[in-house]
Every structure is written in structure tokens, then in C-alpha cells.
Amino acid sequence: MKYGIYTIVLMCWMLGTVGTAQPNFIFFITDDISPDDLGPYGSRQVQTPNLDRIAQRGLVFDNAYNVISSCSPSRCSIITGRYPHNTGAPELQTTLPPDQVTFVQLLRDAGYHTVISGKNHMGLAEQLGFEIESKSKPAGSENWIGHLRDRPKDKPFFFWFGSHDAHYDFQINDRAPVYDPDLIKAPPMLINGPKTRGELAGYFHEVSRTDYYAGEIMKELESQDLLDNTYFIYCSDNGRPFPRCKTYMYESGIQTPLIIVGPDVVTGRTDSLVSSIDYSATILELVGIEKPETIQGVSQIPVLKNPDAAVRNIAFAERNWHIYQLHERAVRTGDWLYIWNAWPNRHNVCGESSVFAKFPAVEELWKAVENGTATKAQALLTLPVQLPEMLFNVKEDPNQFRNLAENPEYADVLKQMRAHLDQWKEATGDSVPENPSRDIQPLNVSIRDKNFKHGEFAGEARQATRVNLPGPVILE
């Protein structure tokens, strides 16, 4: 059989025999970790020595945001490069439909050895594009070094390493330090009481355990002489599993750590805006695979080469059903965060902010509200009626405690943010469900309805799973 010269060149490129070998990837995604609980982001309470060293070798993103602060929808958006309402899996406990394209499928088809190990939470591994899947407890990380050692040596690899850490329930072992609750100070959105600090001690242990496995991965890459040709990406699917963090549209919910080390990645920090739907486009361009039209994200390669570059200056996030009926949208651009609530007459809660019996920090928060010792910002989520709009200057108010939406001084900013959100909703086919998924858990009760069935999804009325437009990316 005869081949043309261009076919031969393409085949050689796919095999990594033309020029440099195809890069490898470690995609380390943690579960429920906020960036300010890591040393590279300024934490002085949590020990992360390995990530501190890794950050010094790569690029730390100070403005990286998930498109949703809910486990499975976040992961489904990352692997497809699409907004949750465009994936067909926008709610907790939903799996990615088989007709959705993942970037891992494209890597596999290009000759990559693809593995998912630890937490999946998206669907069938083979359907997602993975050749091998493994699971372990408690961290989900126990098999990772084995996968690195046992991989086929004649193929580039992509490993999706999904940590269970730091998802509740917290389990202590010898892979991370044990923290003294009496030495912990709670973040300002939480009550700084003994129960909250005790829960944070378990959380900090698991955060440090992700650091341990990050160090083990780097040591194994070094022992196999793979550091110079492997991209290491560390991120999280949503914020810490505490009130006003996980599932919420505040930065404590949607902001993610993002540290990238690899060939030609500059060292330092960048305040360039990045969305979690950008990971797929970035990885595919690093490999040399054309981005499919289904991906709504944009490649961040210019930023990897120059931290002052910017390929987007606006990011969007959404909040959908997560045990309770929810429908919120967020816009993040410049110094501003805007949050819109379609259902302000519903409680603004999730399991991690409403179940006393399971989460000690929840009990302490609600009791502080009851006895009048909680701040107004802390108490807000417990109120049966919420605000339809919130506007925050994240530079001046990093915890989003001062809502400026009703301040006439910021009327023009509010109008502009509304316009950005309307443009995004229109472009991406977003819609508010008329028959939404119902609550499956009463407030302060840990028992769920086992006969639950999902209702109408966000975007379903407008066939959003067929929409590929991304909405605004660069504002003039």
C-alpha cells in the first residue's frame, strides 16, 4: 500500500517521531478545595510543601473559576469544555449523555494512553474516552504511581487523577499531618467555633493529603525522566465543603486553584481570567489537535507563555439543582462579581449548609443565627427569602460581604453586568426550568428521598445541548 508524503508525515507526528515527542499530561483534580486553603495561595494554616515547590516551577492562576460549584456537573463541563446547561448533565447525580464529545476521546483517538483513577462522577469511563479506570479509598489516589509505572512506554499518556480529597466525610491516615482544632481559625464566612474548627481540622488533613500525592507524582515523573515533557495540572471541581462555599456563586464556591507546570510554561503568577471550560481547548492545542466546535472554552496557551496575556476577560458560572431547587447565574469580570437568582423566594442552601446531623459547621452557623451572634453576611443563607441580585467589588471586598446592587452609585455597573448575563444566556441557550427538579431533603434532615427523579433541566426548553456558541469571551 502506498501513502502520500503528507499522510506519512501525519502518521509520524501522531506517533511522536517527528520533532519532539508528544507531551504527557497529569490532570490532578481535587474534590471540594478552595484556593486560599493552599500554601501557594497564601494559607498559613494548611501544610502544602510539595505544592509550594511545584508552584515555584510553574504558573499559578489567581483568577481561575469553575463554571459551577457542584461536583459532577463541574467535572462534566471540564471534560467537554461546555457550560453545564449545554452538557445535558447540569445537576448533581446526572451523567454525561453519550453524544457529548470529550477532549479525552480525542486524545485517545490520537494515540494517547488514557486513564482515569479515583473519583469519576461523570459516567462510564470508556464512553468518556478512558482506556483504563481504577478506584481506591480513602483518597482515591492510591493507584496513581502504579499507573505511571505500568503504562505502555511507547505511547504518550493522559492521566485524569480524581482525588476524593477533600470531600466530606473526612478520614485520617498517615499520608498527611493531623491538625489541632484549637490552632485553627475559621474563614470569615464561617463561625469560628469549636465544632467548625474541628471539622476544618479534618478538611485540612485531606487538603494536605492531596499535597502528599502531588509530591509522589512529581518524584515518579522525575525518576522516569518525564518532567521535561509532562504537563502537571492541579485544580478543584468546587469550593470547600462548608456553608457559603460549595455550590455557592461567591468566590469561595466558584474560584478554583489552578497550578500548571510543563514544557515552556513560564514561572510566576498570573491574574489573567480563566474558566474551567478552557482546560480542554488548552490541552488539545498543546497536543496539536484542532478544537471541535462543541468546545465553548478558549485556549490559555498565550497565558502559559506570557502571564500578562489575556484570552478572556469575562467568565460565567451557574448554579443548578444540588439536592435543593436552585437556579443562579454569575458574571465575573474586572473587579466585579454579579450574581442573579431566578428563585429568591427559596432557601439558598445545599447539604453542606443545611444538615445539622452531618455537618458540625452547619449546626454552629444556624445556632449562631438563632442567638444573634452571626454576622448579616453569615446569616443570609439561612433566610427563607433571598436577594434577586447581588453585586460585589471582589478587590475591595474579597469575601463578598457588601452587596452593592442597591447602591445607586453602581447603577451603571449593575446595568452592564445584567447585559453581559443576558447576552450569555441568549447565546448559550440557557433557560429557567418551568418544572424543575424538586428538593429531595427537608431542611436540617439527612435522609433523602430515594424515589427522586430529575425534572426539567436548565436550557432544556431551548435544546441547549445542541448549542455551541460560548457567549462573550472578550469584552471591548
Secondary structure as UniProt FT lines:
FT   HELIX           5..14
FT   TURN            15..16
FT   STRAND          24..30
FT   HELIX           35..37
FT   HELIX           39..41
FT   HELIX           49..57
FT   STRAND          59..61
FT   STRAND          64..65
FT   HELIX           71..80
FT   HELIX           84..87
FT   TURN            92..93
FT   TURN            98..99
FT   HELIX           103..109
FT   TURN            110..111
FT   STRAND          113..118
FT   HELIX           125..128
FT   STRAND          132..134
FT   TURN            142..143
FT   HELIX           144..150
FT   TURN            153..154
FT   STRAND          157..162
FT   TURN            165..166
FT   TURN            174..175
FT   HELIX           181..183
FT   TURN            188..189
FT   HELIX           194..223
FT   TURN            224..225
FT   HELIX           227..229
FT   STRAND          230..236
FT   TURN            243..247
FT   HELIX           251..254
FT   STRAND          258..261
FT   TURN            263..264
FT   STRAND          268..270
FT   STRAND          274..275
FT   TURN            276..277
FT   HELIX           278..287
FT   TURN            293..294
FT   HELIX           301..305
FT   TURN            307..308
FT   STRAND          315..319
FT   STRAND          328..333
FT   TURN            334..335
FT   STRAND          336..341
FT   TURN            344..345
FT   HELIX           351..353
FT   TURN            356..358
FT   HELIX           360..370
FT   TURN            371..372
FT   HELIX           376..379
FT   HELIX           380..382
FT   STRAND          389..393
FT   TURN            394..396
FT   TURN            398..399
FT   TURN            405..406
FT   HELIX           408..410
FT   HELIX           411..428
FT   TURN            443..444
FT   TURN            450..451
FT   TURN            458..459
FT   HELIX           460..462
FT   HELIX           464..466
//
